[in-house]
Amino acid sequence: MQAKTIFERLKNGEIISPTDNEAYKMREASFVTKKLLVKMNNASNPVEIRKFLSQITETEIDESVTVFTPLHINYGKHIKIGKNVFINFDSVFLDLGGITIEDNVLIAPKVSLLTEGHPTSIEDRHSLIPKPIYIKKNAWIGANSTILSGVTIGENAVVAAGAVVSEDVPDNTIVGGIPAKFIKNIKP
């Protein structure tokens, strides 16, 4: 049986210690992604932007996807983006834990999708705890909001601007605030 890479272990939710023998590979991979991001973030042609994003994610980004750069990504290969997705300026995707964005999702400016956390104990704080983020169909993530690791945003849900989402958001609801709380239901 072949040993799993650190990236497979991260995708599977394994906590990674800073003393892990492969921990250095995370930084190396981030700098490879950074080189492509510099090119992508300096491009103005939407086709070229999608081409670079396809290279970063190692997936085919559909022609219906629009990305307004800059976009900041630390790894990229754990990001899956559906069709007809709009990602606005200055968003941050920390994807070592996995980010899935389904079809017809709107992501406003300055949204942070953070799949990585750390233990609160001082002695373990430099360990990395990866948990995936799922954003389901037709969701709208408002400007300057933060989605934390392990959160699923439900189908048709709206996250109000400035919200910090630390718990799952049900389908057809609006949440807002810090921490995000239920505001109201939406008729599907």
N, CA, C and O of each residue as an XYZ file, in Angstrom:
752
protein
N       0.839     -1.191      0.000
C       0.000      0.000      0.000
C       0.882      1.252      0.000
O       1.820      1.367      0.789
N       0.559      2.189     -0.905
C       1.331      3.406     -1.029
C       0.922      4.406      0.052
O      -0.263      4.601      0.322
N       1.922      5.033      0.660
C       1.651      6.043      1.688
C       0.971      7.250      1.051
O       1.262      7.603     -0.092
N       0.068      7.878      1.791
C      -0.632      9.062      1.296
C       0.271     10.282      1.402
O       1.059     10.410      2.339
N       0.142     11.181      0.421
C       0.894     12.437      0.480
C       0.275     13.334      1.543
O      -0.834     13.085      2.015
N       0.991     14.358      1.904
C       0.462     15.309      2.886
C      -0.819     15.966      2.370
O      -1.713     16.289      3.153
N      -0.908     16.165      1.043
C      -2.093     16.811      0.472
C      -3.310     15.883      0.510
O      -4.434     16.343      0.715
N      -3.094     14.597      0.314
C      -4.186     13.626      0.465
C      -4.616     13.557      1.921
O      -5.808     13.466      2.213
N      -3.659     13.600      2.833
C      -3.975     13.562      4.266
C      -4.760     14.809      4.672
O      -5.709     14.723      5.451
N      -4.363     15.964      4.144
C      -5.103     17.202      4.422
C      -6.531     17.105      3.901
O      -7.480     17.443      4.608
N      -6.679     16.645      2.667
C      -8.006     16.514      2.049
C      -8.885     15.555      2.847
O     -10.108     15.700      2.870
N      -8.262     14.576      3.501
C      -8.998     13.619      4.328
C      -9.229     14.117      5.754
O      -9.784     13.391      6.579
N      -8.807     15.352      6.051
C      -9.081     15.939      7.359
C      -8.083     15.613      8.443
O      -8.352     15.855      9.620
N      -6.936     15.070      8.077
C      -5.928     14.724      9.080
C      -5.280     15.992      9.635
O      -4.930     16.894      8.874
N      -5.121     16.063     10.935
C      -4.423     17.179     11.567
C      -2.935     17.034     11.260
O      -2.362     15.957     11.430
N      -2.320     18.107     10.814
C      -0.914     18.082     10.429
C      -0.095     18.877     11.446
O      -0.331     20.065     11.668
N       0.853     18.206     12.043
C       1.751     18.827     13.010
C       2.838     19.604     12.278
O       3.216     19.228     11.169
N       3.349     20.682     12.875
C       4.444     21.417     12.230
C       5.719     20.579     12.124
O       6.613     20.906     11.343
N       5.805     19.515     12.897
C       6.976     18.637     12.845
C       6.791     17.487     11.859
O       7.664     16.625     11.749
N       5.672     17.461     11.145
C       5.424     16.425     10.144
C       6.546     16.456      9.106
O       6.972     17.530      8.681
N       7.015     15.300      8.706
C       8.124     15.204      7.756
C       7.819     15.841      6.403
O       8.742     16.217      5.680
N       6.547     15.968      6.051
C       6.176     16.546      4.759
C       5.617     17.961      4.866
O       5.183     18.520      3.859
N       5.616     18.549      6.048
C       5.013     19.871      6.240
C       5.610     20.921      5.302
O       4.895     21.809      4.838
N       6.886     20.831      5.021
C       7.546     21.801      4.139
C       6.914     21.812      2.745
O       6.979     22.824      2.046
N       6.307     20.703      2.339
C       5.714     20.607      1.001
C       4.530     21.552      0.833
O       4.229     21.978     -0.282
N       3.856     21.883      1.935
C       2.741     22.829      1.849
C       3.241     24.208      1.420
O       2.634     24.851      0.564
N       4.332     24.657      2.009
C       4.887     25.969      1.632
C       5.422     25.940      0.205
O       5.217     26.883     -0.559
N       6.105     24.862     -0.150
C       6.631     24.753     -1.516
C       5.499     24.845     -2.539
O       5.609     25.560     -3.534
N       4.416     24.119     -2.285
C       3.273     24.129     -3.201
C       2.639     25.520     -3.264
O       2.192     25.951     -4.327
N       2.599     26.220     -2.135
C       2.030     27.567     -2.107
C       2.823     28.530     -2.983
O       2.244     29.399     -3.633
N       4.130     28.381     -3.002
C       4.947     29.269     -3.826
C       4.814     28.943     -5.312
O       4.926     29.838     -6.151
N       4.579     27.683     -5.645
C       4.293     27.320     -7.041
C       2.975     27.966     -7.466
O       2.878     28.535     -8.553
N       1.962     27.874     -6.603
C       0.668     28.502     -6.876
C       0.827     30.015     -6.987
O       0.215     30.640     -7.853
N       1.636     30.602     -6.125
C       1.849     32.054     -6.133
C       2.364     32.537     -7.483
O       1.949     33.595     -7.958
N       3.265     31.773     -8.109
C       3.791     32.167     -9.429
C       2.662     32.262    -10.452
O       2.613     33.207    -11.239
N       1.754     31.282    -10.441
C       0.619     31.313    -11.369
C      -0.363     32.429    -11.006
O      -0.939     33.066    -11.888
N      -0.548     32.660     -9.710
C      -1.458     33.727     -9.271
C      -0.988     35.094     -9.725
O      -1.803     35.931    -10.114
N       0.312     35.334     -9.681
C       0.839     36.625    -10.135
C       0.447     36.843    -11.593
O       0.008     37.932    -11.964
N       0.604     35.820    -12.410
C       0.234     35.920    -13.827
C      -1.280     36.104    -13.974
O      -1.741     36.969    -14.718
N      -2.048     35.276    -13.249
C      -3.504     35.367    -13.350
C      -4.004     36.740    -12.893
O      -4.842     37.356    -13.551
N      -3.482     37.207    -11.764
C      -3.960     38.471    -11.206
C      -3.533     39.685    -12.021
O      -4.068     40.776    -11.824
N      -2.585     39.515    -12.929
C      -2.182     40.596    -13.831
C      -2.832     40.477    -15.202
O      -2.642     41.345    -16.053
N      -3.586     39.425    -15.423
C      -4.283     39.239    -16.697
C      -5.585     40.031    -16.688
O      -6.200     40.227    -15.640
N      -5.997     40.486    -17.873
C      -7.269     41.202    -17.969
C      -8.265     40.485    -18.880
O      -9.444     40.836    -18.912
N      -7.800     39.502    -19.606
C      -8.659     38.740    -20.506
C      -9.327     37.607    -19.730
O      -8.628     36.792    -19.128
N     -10.667     37.532    -19.725
C     -11.361     36.497    -18.940
C     -10.974     35.076    -19.343
O     -10.931     34.184    -18.495
N     -10.694     34.860    -20.613
C     -10.283     33.526    -21.062
C      -8.928     33.166    -20.455
O      -8.714     32.041    -20.003
N      -8.034     34.123    -20.454
C      -6.695     33.908    -19.885
C      -6.788     33.672    -18.366
O      -6.094     32.811    -17.825
N      -7.644     34.437    -17.692
C      -7.834     34.258    -16.243
C      -8.329     32.840    -15.963
O      -7.816     32.172    -15.065
N      -9.321     32.378    -16.725
C      -9.831     31.008    -16.522
C      -8.750     29.968    -16.818
O      -8.676     28.942    -16.144
N      -7.913     30.229    -17.821
C      -6.835     29.305    -18.153
C      -5.877     29.157    -16.968
O      -5.513     28.042    -16.593
N      -5.473     30.284    -16.383
C      -4.584     30.227    -15.219
C      -5.266     29.546    -14.032
O      -4.640     28.753    -13.329
N      -6.553     29.853    -13.806
C      -7.273     29.225    -12.700
C      -7.397     27.719    -12.928
O      -7.342     26.947    -11.971
N      -7.562     27.295    -14.164
C      -7.579     25.858    -14.488
C      -6.246     25.225    -14.142
O      -6.211     24.109    -13.623
N      -5.148     25.914    -14.420
C      -3.824     25.387    -14.077
C      -3.660     25.292    -12.557
O      -3.139     24.303    -12.042
N      -4.103     26.314    -11.860
C      -3.967     26.342    -10.402
C      -4.781     25.231     -9.756
O      -4.303     24.566     -8.837
N      -6.005     25.024    -10.227
C      -6.895     24.031     -9.614
C      -6.718     22.630    -10.196
O      -7.221     21.651     -9.644
N      -6.002     22.546    -11.310
C      -5.850     21.285    -12.052
C      -7.211     20.696    -12.421
O      -7.398     19.479    -12.415
N      -8.153     21.577    -12.741
C      -9.479     21.198    -13.241
C      -9.810     22.123    -14.402
O      -9.168     23.159    -14.578
N     -10.802     21.755    -15.187
C     -11.236     22.621    -16.276
C     -12.270     23.608    -15.731
O     -13.348     23.208    -15.289
N     -11.933     24.892    -15.766
C     -12.871     25.927    -15.321
C     -13.772     26.266    -16.509
O     -13.294     26.653    -17.575
N     -15.080     26.116    -16.306
C     -16.055     26.321    -17.373
C     -16.035     27.760    -17.875
O     -15.767     28.691    -17.116
N     -16.324     27.931    -19.166
C     -16.320     29.272    -19.775
C     -17.386     30.187    -19.189
O     -17.321     31.401    -19.382
N     -18.370     29.632    -18.475
C     -19.413     30.442    -17.846
C     -18.962     31.074    -16.525
O     -19.684     31.888    -15.950
N     -17.770     30.704    -16.042
C     -17.238     31.218    -14.771
C     -16.556     32.565    -15.023
O     -15.790     32.722    -15.974
N     -16.854     33.533    -14.148
C     -16.207     34.843    -14.215
C     -15.463     35.092    -12.920
O     -16.013     34.932    -11.830
N     -14.202     35.488    -13.050
C     -13.375     35.827    -11.890
C     -12.829     37.228    -12.097
O     -12.138     37.491    -13.082
N     -13.138     38.127    -11.169
C     -12.528     39.453    -11.156
C     -11.324     39.368    -10.227
O     -11.463     39.145     -9.024
N     -10.167     39.547    -10.792
C      -8.944     39.460    -10.002
C      -8.680     40.791     -9.298
O      -9.173     41.826     -9.746
N      -7.912     40.786     -8.206
C      -7.114     39.677     -7.721
C      -7.920     38.659     -6.919
O      -8.906     38.972     -6.253
N      -7.439     37.425     -7.025
C      -7.929     36.306     -6.227
C      -6.700     35.729     -5.540
O      -5.654     35.570     -6.169
N      -6.819     35.418     -4.265
C      -5.684     34.922     -3.486
C      -5.968     33.477     -3.076
O      -6.995     33.191     -2.462
N      -5.054     32.573     -3.419
C      -5.222     31.133     -3.169
C      -3.908     30.612     -2.602
O      -2.836     30.988     -3.075
N      -3.983     29.745     -1.589
C      -2.732     29.236     -1.029
C      -2.291     27.902     -1.621
O      -1.109     27.571     -1.538
N      -3.191     27.125     -2.214
C      -2.809     25.838     -2.791
C      -3.469     25.660     -4.151
O      -2.781     25.608     -5.170
N      -4.786     25.568     -4.178
C      -5.535     25.552     -5.433
C      -6.037     24.208     -5.890
O      -7.113     24.120     -6.481
N      -5.294     23.170     -5.635
C      -5.659     21.860     -6.171
C      -6.816     21.193     -5.420
O      -7.303     20.141     -5.833
N      -7.249     21.803     -4.324
C      -8.401     21.278     -3.589
C      -9.629     22.159     -3.783
O     -10.540     22.154     -2.955
N      -9.652     22.920     -4.888
C     -10.794     23.776     -5.220
C     -11.530     23.176     -6.408
O     -10.923     22.825     -7.420
N     -12.850     23.062     -6.271
C     -13.726     22.629     -7.366
C     -14.756     23.726     -7.579
O     -15.433     24.140     -6.638
N     -14.877     24.203     -8.827
C     -15.789     25.303     -9.145
C     -16.763     24.847    -10.224
O     -16.352     24.352    -11.273
N     -18.053     25.019     -9.960
C     -19.100     24.633    -10.908
C     -19.243     25.628    -12.040
O     -18.337     26.416    -12.313
N     -20.388     25.583    -12.694
C     -20.680     26.452    -13.836
C     -21.404     27.722    -13.374
O     -22.070     27.743    -12.340
N     -21.246     28.775    -14.180
C     -21.934     30.043    -13.948
C     -21.666     30.609    -12.551
O     -22.563     31.138    -11.894
N     -20.423     30.486    -12.121
C     -19.988     31.025    -10.826
C     -19.360     32.385    -11.068
O     -18.632     32.574    -12.043
N     -19.641     33.336    -10.179
C     -19.042     34.666    -10.237
C     -18.251     34.897     -8.963
O     -18.792     34.803     -7.861
N     -16.966     35.202     -9.116
C     -16.082     35.487     -7.975
C     -15.572     36.912     -8.149
O     -14.888     37.217     -9.127
N     -15.904     37.781     -7.204
C     -15.550     39.183     -7.314
C     -14.163     39.459     -6.726
O     -13.520     38.567     -6.172
N     -13.716     40.718     -6.858
C     -12.376     41.147     -6.479
C     -11.979     40.767     -5.055
O     -12.808     40.738     -4.145
N     -10.690     40.478     -4.887
C     -10.038     40.408     -3.572
C     -10.524     39.298     -2.649
O     -10.502     39.461     -1.429
N     -10.958     38.186     -3.201
C     -11.355     37.067     -2.352
C     -10.132     36.223     -1.995
O      -9.127     36.227     -2.706
N     -10.238     35.496     -0.876
C      -9.153     34.663     -0.364
C      -9.674     33.245     -0.202
O     -10.662     33.016      0.497
N      -9.011     32.297     -0.845
C      -9.384     30.882     -0.743
C      -8.209     30.108     -0.151
O      -7.209     29.885     -0.834
N      -8.318     29.699      1.109
C      -7.347     28.793      1.717
C      -7.967     27.405      1.623
O      -8.884     27.075      2.375
N      -7.461     26.593      0.694
C      -8.183     25.395      0.270
C      -7.544     24.069      0.648
O      -7.951     23.042      0.104
N      -6.576     24.030      1.540
C      -5.952     22.749      1.860
C      -6.973     21.728      2.364
O      -6.795     20.527      2.162
N      -8.028     22.188      3.011
C      -9.088     21.295      3.486
C     -10.137     20.981      2.440
O     -10.958     20.087      2.650
N     -10.138     21.685      1.320
C     -11.081     21.445      0.227
C     -12.186     22.484      0.164
O     -12.861     22.752      1.158
N     -12.364     23.069     -1.021
C     -13.449     24.027     -1.268
C     -14.224     23.541     -2.479
O     -13.651     23.311     -3.544
N     -15.535     23.386     -2.309
C     -16.420     23.042     -3.420
C     -17.425     24.165     -3.589
O     -18.152     24.512     -2.658
N     -17.458     24.733     -4.798
C     -18.400     25.797     -5.131
C     -19.272     25.257     -6.260
O     -18.794     25.037     -7.373
N     -20.547     25.045     -5.968
C     -21.450     24.473     -6.963
C     -21.916     25.546     -7.962
O     -21.499     26.701     -7.883
N     -22.774     25.151     -8.889
C     -23.245     26.021     -9.967
C     -24.010     27.241     -9.452
O     -24.671     27.192     -8.414
N     -23.900     28.332    -10.205
C     -24.679     29.556    -10.008
C     -24.416     30.272     -8.689
O     -25.287     30.981     -8.186
N     -23.233     30.096     -8.129
C     -22.875     30.757     -6.872
C     -22.327     32.145     -7.172
O     -21.576     32.343     -8.127
N     -22.721     33.106     -6.330
C     -22.198     34.472     -6.399
C     -21.315     34.718     -5.183
O     -21.745     34.518     -4.047
N     -20.084     35.152     -5.422
C     -19.158     35.477     -4.338
C     -18.772     36.940     -4.496
O     -18.145     37.328     -5.481
N     -19.154     37.741     -3.515
C     -18.936     39.187     -3.548
C     -17.471     39.521     -3.244
O     -16.691     38.622     -2.928
N     -17.084     40.808     -3.334
C     -15.699     41.188     -3.041
C     -15.289     40.872     -1.604
O     -16.098     40.906     -0.677
N     -14.013     40.565     -1.461
C     -13.364     40.394     -0.153
C     -13.944     39.252      0.681
O     -13.970     39.324      1.909
N     -14.403     38.207      0.012
C     -14.897     37.023      0.726
C     -13.709     36.127      1.055
O     -12.824     35.929      0.223
N     -13.693     35.589      2.266
C     -12.647     34.648      2.677
C     -13.261     33.279      2.925
O     -14.179     33.129      3.731
N     -12.733     32.276      2.210
C     -13.120     30.876      2.419
C     -11.915     30.195      3.045
O     -10.913     29.957      2.370
N     -12.006     29.880      4.339
C     -10.846     29.435      5.119
C     -11.051     28.009      5.619
O     -11.734     27.793      6.620
N     -10.464     27.038      4.927
C     -10.664     25.626      5.287
C      -9.656     25.136      6.321
O      -9.647     23.959      6.679
N      -8.824     26.027      6.789
C      -7.754     25.631      7.699
C      -7.891     26.362      9.023
O      -8.102     27.574      9.067
N      -7.766     25.601     10.095
C      -7.802     26.177     11.430
C      -6.654     25.616     12.249
O      -5.836     24.840     11.754
N      -6.607     26.021     13.505
C      -5.534     25.583     14.408
C      -6.138     25.267     15.773
O      -7.146     25.858     16.159
N      -5.520     24.329     16.508
C      -5.965     24.087     17.887
C      -5.757     25.353     18.723
O      -4.902     26.182     18.408
N      -6.537     25.489     19.777
C      -6.384     26.673     20.628
C      -5.304     26.497     21.685
O      -4.798     27.485     22.218
N      -4.943     25.255     21.998
C      -3.906     25.047     23.013
C      -2.572     25.595     22.501
O      -2.231     25.430     21.330
N      -1.842     26.233     23.373
C      -0.585     26.881     22.989
C       0.409     25.868     22.429
O       1.073     26.140     21.429
N       0.516     24.705     23.063
C       1.516     23.715     22.625
C       1.203     23.107     21.253
O       2.112     22.620     20.582
N      -0.064     23.127     20.825
C      -0.451     22.539     19.529
C      -0.868     23.579     18.494
O      -1.276     23.213     17.392
N      -0.775     24.840     18.816
C      -1.345     25.896     17.981
C      -0.796     25.942     16.554
O      -1.483     26.412     15.647
N       0.415     25.467     16.347
C       0.992     25.510     15.003
C       0.581     24.317     14.151
O       0.974     24.224     12.988
N      -0.204     23.404     14.714
C      -0.756     22.309     13.912
C      -1.866     22.851     13.020
O      -2.455     23.892     13.310
N      -2.143     22.145     11.947
C      -3.150     22.580     10.982
C      -4.321     21.605     11.011
O      -4.134     20.395     10.881
N      -5.534     22.139     11.183
C      -6.745     21.321     11.172
C      -7.534     21.673      9.912
O      -8.138     22.743      9.843
N      -7.535     20.786      8.916
C      -8.269     21.062      7.674
C      -9.685     20.495      7.719
O      -9.897     19.357      8.140
N     -10.648     21.298      7.283
C     -12.037     20.848      7.148
C     -12.623     21.520      5.918
O     -12.403     22.713      5.710
N     -13.368     20.781      5.097
C     -13.851     21.337      3.826
C     -14.965     22.367      3.990
O     -15.688     22.395      4.986
N     -15.067     23.204      2.973
C     -16.172     24.152      2.829
C     -16.942     23.754      1.577
O     -16.358     23.521      0.519
N     -18.270     23.680      1.716
C     -19.150     23.404      0.576
C     -20.102     24.575      0.414
O     -20.758     24.994      1.367
N     -20.171     25.101     -0.805
C     -21.128     26.162     -1.110
C     -22.048     25.600     -2.186
O     -21.632     25.364     -3.320
N     -23.297     25.392     -1.811
C     -24.250     24.730     -2.707
C     -24.854     25.690     -3.733
O     -24.681     26.906     -3.660
N     -25.565     25.097     -4.686
C     -26.125     25.831     -5.829
C     -26.867     27.095     -5.424
O     -27.582     27.134     -4.422
N     -26.670     28.129     -6.241
C     -27.412     29.394     -6.136
C     -27.161     30.181     -4.851
O     -27.901     31.119     -4.555
N     -26.144     29.822     -4.091
C     -25.847     30.586     -2.877
C     -25.220     31.922     -3.250
O     -24.599     32.056     -4.304
N     -25.387     32.894     -2.386
C     -24.811     34.224     -2.563
C     -24.059     34.553     -1.281
O     -24.641     34.618     -0.198
N     -22.756     34.758     -1.424
C     -21.905     35.076     -0.282
C     -21.600     36.568     -0.347
O     -20.933     37.028     -1.274
N     -22.089     37.327      0.638
C     -21.988     38.783      0.632
C     -20.586     39.303      0.881
O     -19.720     38.588      1.384
N     -20.379     40.563      0.521
C     -19.073     41.215      0.599
C     -18.467     41.141      1.992
O     -19.146     41.295      3.007
N     -17.157     40.899      1.998
C     -16.359     40.916      3.228
C     -16.821     39.902      4.266
O     -16.602     40.088      5.463
N     -17.457     38.833      3.810
C     -17.849     37.787      4.756
C     -16.762     36.716      4.807
O     -15.951     36.582      3.890
N     -16.767     35.963      5.894
C     -15.787     34.908      6.119
C     -16.525     33.613      6.382
O     -17.395     33.545      7.249
N     -16.167     32.573      5.618
C     -16.715     31.236      5.839
C     -15.591     30.407      6.445
O     -14.528     30.259      5.842
N     -15.823     29.870      7.631
C     -14.791     29.120      8.342
C     -14.822     27.639      7.980
O     -15.777     27.155      7.373
N     -13.783     26.943      8.356
C     -13.603     25.539      7.997
C     -14.752     24.673      8.499
O     -15.304     24.886      9.578
N     -15.091     23.682      7.666
C     -16.116     22.720      8.027
C     -17.541     23.166      7.769
O     -18.476     22.452      8.133
N     -17.741     24.322      7.152
C     -19.075     24.890      6.973
C     -19.639     24.535      5.594
O     -18.929     24.550      4.589
N     -20.930     24.218      5.580
C     -21.682     24.054      4.339
C     -22.691     25.192      4.244
O     -23.458     25.444      5.173
N     -22.673     25.874      3.099
C     -23.662     26.925      2.819
C     -24.729     26.277      1.953
O     -24.423     25.776      0.871
N     -25.973     26.278      2.409
C     -27.061     25.578      1.744
C     -27.459     26.168      0.401
O     -27.099     27.293      0.055
N     -28.211     25.372     -0.339
C     -28.716     25.782     -1.642
C     -29.596     27.021     -1.498
O     -30.440     27.086     -0.604
N     -29.402     27.995     -2.370
C     -30.157     29.259     -2.412
C     -29.928     30.162     -1.203
O     -30.581     31.200     -1.087
N     -29.023     29.797     -0.304
C     -28.790     30.592      0.911
C     -28.070     31.885      0.583
O     -27.376     31.995     -0.427
N     -28.253     32.873      1.471
C     -27.576     34.156      1.361
C     -26.824     34.403      2.664
O     -27.380     34.280      3.755
N     -25.541     34.757      2.524
C     -24.731     35.167      3.670
C     -24.580     36.676      3.557
O     -24.015     37.180      2.586
N     -25.088     37.397      4.554
C     -25.066     38.858      4.521
C     -23.639     39.388      4.571
O     -22.740     38.736      5.102
N     -23.446     40.565      4.018
C     -22.132     41.207      4.011
C     -21.571     41.303      5.423
O     -22.283     41.636      6.370
N     -20.286     41.004      5.544
C     -19.597     41.132      6.821
C     -19.798     39.999      7.800
O     -19.256     40.042      8.904
N     -20.564     38.983      7.428
C     -20.845     37.876      8.342
C     -19.611     37.001      8.541
O     -18.750     36.903      7.667
N     -19.547     36.374      9.703
C     -18.547     35.340      9.974
C     -19.322     34.060     10.234
O     -20.015     33.936     11.245
N     -19.201     33.105      9.312
C     -20.015     31.894      9.354
C     -19.186     30.735      9.910
O     -18.219     30.292      9.290
N     -19.580     30.260     11.079
C     -18.859     29.168     11.742
C     -19.695     27.900     11.844
O     -19.198     26.870     12.297
N     -20.963     27.961     11.427
C     -21.854     26.799     11.452
C     -22.574     26.697     10.120
O     -22.698     27.685      9.396
N     -23.051     25.493      9.796
C     -23.745     25.265      8.531
C     -24.937     26.205      8.383
O     -25.602     26.556      9.357
N     -25.187     26.600      7.136
C     -26.316     27.467      6.803
C     -27.336     26.620      6.052
O     -27.004     26.057      5.009
N     -28.575     26.512      6.551
C     -29.585     25.696      5.872
C     -29.953     26.256      4.494
O     -29.759     27.440      4.219
N     -30.481     25.394      3.648
C     -31.002     25.813      2.347
C     -32.039     26.916      2.544
O     -32.738     26.949      3.557
N     -32.133     27.819      1.565
C     -33.213     28.817      1.495
C     -33.311     29.709      2.728
O     -34.409     30.029      3.184
N     -32.155     30.109      3.265
C     -32.158     31.001      4.423
C     -31.178     32.147      4.198
O     -30.297     32.073      3.341
N     -31.346     33.200      4.978
C     -30.397     34.304      5.038
C     -29.809     34.308      6.443
O     -30.530     34.212      7.436
N     -28.468     34.422      6.506
C     -27.785     34.544      7.794
C     -26.919     35.802      7.752
O     -26.526     36.266      6.682
N     -26.631     36.341      8.933
C     -25.769     37.508      9.018
C     -25.266     37.710     10.427
O     -25.779     37.120     11.378
N     -24.249     38.556     10.550
C     -23.706     38.897     11.855
C     -22.431     38.145     12.191
O     -21.913     37.348     11.410
N     -21.940     38.445     13.417
C     -20.727     37.815     13.926
C     -21.023     37.298     15.322
O     -21.183     38.103     16.239
N     -21.104     35.994     15.522
C     -21.126     34.968     14.484
C     -22.458     35.006     13.736
O     -23.456     35.512     14.250
N     -22.461     34.471     12.529
C     -23.666     34.502     11.685
C     -24.811     33.772     12.369
O     -24.639     32.686     12.922
N     -25.975     34.390     12.318
C     -27.207     33.820     12.887
C     -28.307     33.877     11.825
O     -28.239     34.669     10.884
N     -29.305     33.036     11.991
C     -30.471     33.001     11.102
C     -31.155     34.363     11.123
O     -31.380     34.944     12.185
N     -31.488     34.867      9.915
C     -32.247     36.113      9.795
C     -33.660     35.814      9.316
O     -34.640     36.224      9.937
N     -33.753     35.073      8.172
C     -35.087     34.728      7.682
C     -34.980     33.647      6.618
O     -33.902     33.358      6.100
N     -36.128     33.059      6.308
C     -36.228     32.080      5.219
C     -36.451     32.800      3.894
O     -36.964     33.918      3.854
N     -36.056     32.136      2.815
C     -36.281     32.628      1.465
C     -37.181     31.626      0.762
O     -36.989     30.417      0.892
N     -38.155     32.118      0.025
C     -39.002     31.199     -0.759
C     -38.197     30.710     -1.956
O     -37.676     31.519     -2.725
N     -38.090     29.381     -2.121
C     -37.327     28.845     -3.269
C     -38.014     29.088     -4.593
O     -37.495     28.696     -5.639
